[in-house]
Amino acid sequence: MRKTRVLLADDHAILREGIRHMLQYCEDIQVVGEAGDGAEALRQTEELQPDIVVMDIAMPGMNGIEATRLICEKCPDTRVLALSQHDDRQYVVALLRAGARGYIPKHALGADMIAAVRAVARGEVFLYPSLAAAAVEEIRGESRLLTPRESEILKLIVEGQTSPQIARELNLSTNTVEWHRANLMSKLQARNAVELVRNAERQGLTKIRL
């Protein structure tokens, strides 16, 4: 039997240990590595090529959302299962937009974690039942609305600034700016910067014309 290879990414060692001990009793799952922050999770994913990364959201340095986006970009065969203490549906949507294939809260039962890992390994999307409906409503209700940060970044894109320039001006990481840019492209159904500005103009989000 081929085992599902899992990497655990969480800044709390005691939590990683608990999950590892729980998963090691599953004959079809093998924990192959652990990481304490997003950058280390990305490095180990590139090195170990696990099937699944169980990814915490709130970690020092590179957070789980940035790490998820980069892992999905650089290691497309690896799937991310997000793990968080937050039940806020905005976190769920942010992780799904970044490429996560599942989301489970830290207060879930061990059996739920095992079920989530197995579902994501089968290629399914796993959303904890209490969060699934809320996530759908969030996507429906806000798919065309921009957050204040997205509006700020859109303005700078319209002015012709690059992601590194925007990052310096707003005191953000370039990865964070790229993540917001990807969300803008998705929300405004654009394939490039020119389409992004034109579509934003059509929807009344900017008065600047090309």
C-alpha positions in Angstrom: 0.0 0.0 0.0 1.4 3.4 -1.0 1.1 5.8 2.0 0.0 9.4 1.8 3.1 11.4 2.7 2.3 14.4 4.9 4.3 17.5 6.0 3.1 19.3 9.2 3.6 23.1 9.3 2.7 24.8 12.6 4.7 27.1 14.9 3.6 25.1 18.0 5.8 22.1 18.4 3.3 20.5 20.8 0.5 20.6 18.3 2.7 19.1 15.6 3.7 16.3 17.9 0.0 15.6 18.7 -1.0 15.5 15.1 2.0 13.3 14.2 1.3 10.8 17.0 -2.4 10.7 15.8 -1.5 10.1 12.1 1.2 7.6 12.8 -1.4 5.0 13.7 -3.0 5.2 10.3 -1.6 2.6 8.0 -2.2 4.7 4.9 -0.5 7.9 6.2 3.1 8.8 6.9 4.4 12.0 8.4 7.6 12.8 6.5 8.6 16.2 7.9 7.7 19.2 10.1 8.1 22.9 9.8 7.7 25.8 12.3 7.0 28.6 9.8 5.9 29.3 6.2 9.3 29.7 4.7 10.5 26.4 6.2 7.3 24.7 5.0 8.0 25.9 1.5 11.6 24.7 1.7 10.7 21.3 3.0 7.9 20.9 0.5 10.3 21.5 -2.4 12.8 19.1 -0.8 10.5 16.3 0.3 7.7 16.6 -2.2 5.0 15.4 0.2 1.5 14.6 -1.0 -0.1 16.9 1.5 1.0 19.8 3.7 -1.1 20.4 6.8 -0.7 24.2 7.0 -1.4 26.5 10.0 -2.4 30.0 9.0 -0.9 32.2 11.7 2.9 31.6 11.7 5.8 33.9 12.2 7.5 35.3 9.1 5.8 34.0 6.0 2.3 33.2 7.0 0.3 30.1 6.0 -1.6 32.0 3.2 1.6 33.1 1.5 3.2 29.7 1.9 0.1 28.0 0.5 0.1 30.2 -2.6 3.8 29.6 -3.2 3.6 25.8 -2.6 0.7 25.5 -5.0 2.7 27.5 -7.6 6.1 25.7 -7.1 4.9 22.2 -6.2 1.6 21.6 -8.0 1.5 17.9 -7.1 1.4 18.8 -3.4 -2.0 19.6 -1.9 -2.5 21.9 1.1 -4.9 21.2 4.0 -5.3 24.4 6.0 -5.4 24.2 9.8 -6.4 27.1 12.0 -7.8 28.2 15.3 -9.9 30.7 13.4 -13.5 29.9 12.4 -13.9 33.2 10.5 -15.1 32.4 7.0 -12.8 35.1 5.5 -9.9 32.9 6.5 -11.5 30.0 4.7 -12.0 31.9 1.5 -8.5 33.4 1.7 -6.9 29.9 1.9 -9.1 28.5 -0.9 -8.1 31.4 -3.1 -4.5 30.8 -2.3 -5.0 27.2 -3.5 -5.7 25.1 -0.4 -7.8 22.0 -1.0 -9.3 21.8 2.5 -9.8 23.7 5.7 -10.2 22.3 9.2 -10.3 24.1 12.6 -7.9 23.1 15.4 -10.8 22.3 17.7 -11.9 19.5 15.3 -11.7 15.9 16.5 -8.8 13.7 15.5 -11.1 11.6 13.4 -12.0 14.7 11.4 -8.4 15.4 10.8 -7.8 11.9 9.5 -10.9 12.1 7.3 -9.7 15.5 5.9 -6.2 14.2 5.1 -7.7 11.2 3.3 -10.3 13.3 1.4 -7.6 15.7 0.1 -5.4 12.8 -0.8 -8.2 11.4 -3.0 -8.3 14.8 -4.8 -11.4 16.0 -3.0 -12.0 19.4 -1.4 -12.6 19.1 2.4 -14.4 21.9 4.3 -15.3 21.3 7.9 -19.1 21.1 7.9 -19.7 24.1 10.1 -17.6 26.3 7.8 -18.7 25.1 4.4 -21.9 27.0 4.0 -20.4 30.2 5.4 -17.5 30.0 3.0 -19.9 29.6 0.0 -21.9 32.7 1.1 -18.7 34.7 1.6 -17.6 33.9 -2.0 -21.0 34.7 -3.4 -21.3 37.9 -1.5 -17.8 39.3 -1.9 -16.6 37.9 -5.2 -16.9 41.3 -6.9 -16.1 43.5 -3.9 -12.6 44.7 -3.2 -11.2 44.9 0.3 -9.6 48.3 1.3 -6.1 46.8 0.8 -7.1 45.5 -2.7 -8.4 48.9 -3.6 -5.2 50.5 -2.4 -3.1 48.0 -4.5 -5.3 48.4 -7.5 -4.8 52.2 -7.4 -1.0 51.7 -7.5 -1.2 49.1 -10.3 -3.2 51.7 -12.3 -0.4 54.2 -11.7 2.0 51.7 -13.2 3.9 50.5 -10.1 5.4 47.0 -10.0 4.8 44.5 -7.2 8.2 45.3 -5.5 7.5 49.0 -5.7 4.0 48.5 -4.2 5.5 46.3 -1.5 8.0 49.1 -0.5 5.4 51.8 -0.5 2.9 49.8 1.6 5.5 48.1 3.8 4.4 44.7 2.7 6.3 41.7 1.4 6.3 41.2 -2.4 4.6 37.8 -1.9 1.7 39.5 -0.1 1.3 42.0 -2.9 1.4 39.2 -5.5 -1.3 37.4 -3.5 -3.5 40.5 -3.5 -2.8 41.0 -7.2 -3.9 37.4 -7.9 -7.1 38.0 -6.0 -7.8 41.2 -8.0 -7.2 39.3 -11.3 -9.7 36.6 -10.1 -12.3 39.0 -8.9 -12.1 41.2 -12.0 -11.7 38.3 -14.4 -8.5 39.7 -15.9 -5.6 37.8 -17.5 -3.1 40.7 -17.3 -2.6 44.2 -15.9 -4.2 45.9 -18.9 -7.4 43.8 -18.6 -7.3 44.4 -14.8 -7.5 48.2 -15.2 -10.0 48.1 -18.0 -12.3 45.7 -16.1 -12.0 47.8 -13.0 -12.9 50.9 -15.0 -16.0 49.2 -16.4 -17.1 48.4 -12.9 -16.6 51.9 -11.7 -13.6 51.0 -9.5 -11.2 53.5 -11.1 -11.6 56.7 -13.0 -8.2 56.4 -14.8 -8.5 55.4 -18.5 -5.9 53.7 -20.6 
